């Protein structure tokens, strides 16, 4: 496969996954912004959404200090702003551009999902939305990602085109899960609130909902929502598709399949296996004792390095 084709497939999947994550970030921010007063009052959920999305500099340049973030300017910036290269609108634009470049490498179902989503996106206004309009828009974005993921899984040949597509999706998914966990742990809970209190519980439950994991949490742990159990599910539990361990299990397999097809291992395979080994050989107690923020920061750095190694090894 030409490196240009592999590059288009890789970034196509990354941008679809990114749009899905941004929609989930906005969804949980909206849920938290409507937290009942009895749960503890107001928090900084909209500035947390900007931090989680990793677009602080762009937001500050457009709207001023992130501490003054509001629902209107955050939704506008993350969902529709043409000046934000990672907005949901731009993510779909870039995804469709990549899809057009490799149209013959995609199945008709995959192309139909991306093209129809790009067309439907134009029907949504980029002005202030009501709560119902925003919910409908976010549901549309998440449904598009699920349809694309399903079309990829059910219709593509298991060859290098499929493996590069999966690698892109799982690199992006791992980064997004890590950022959601880190920002919740360090930013959302106000200083006057207690860990384990009603507001803390409501926030952790909202985080689980944002990654479609609340039901899975209760199936696995059969316990009330606790921070260390949420972290265990989203970091170490390979049964959870969005967990860091599950993402790197899939990443390692796809990269090994690519290496077998091309007859050569490289730095990307070694780094993926090394990160997977770290996730496999640590308990959640050890992670919390060393510091969850420190662990996640290291992970995000390693994941960024892996993305660079993949680009260097195969896509340039």
Buried (B, 14 or more C-beta within 10 A) or exposed (E): BEEEBBBBBBBBBBBBBBBBBBBBBBBBBBBBBEBEEEBBEEBBBBBBBBBBBBBBEBBBEBBEEBEEBEBEBBBBBBBBBEEBEBBBBBBBBBBBBBBBBBEEBBBEBBBBBBBEBBEEBEEBEBEEBEEEEBBEBBEBBBBBBEBBBEBBEEEBEEEBBBBBBBBBBBBBBBBBBBBBBBBBBEBBBEEEBEEEBBBBBBBBBBBBBBBBBBEBBEEBBEEEBBBEBBBBBBBBBBEBBBBBBBBBBBBBBBBBBBBEEEEEBBBBBEBBBEBBEBBEEBEBEEBBEEEBEEBBEBBBEBBEBBBEBBBEBBBE
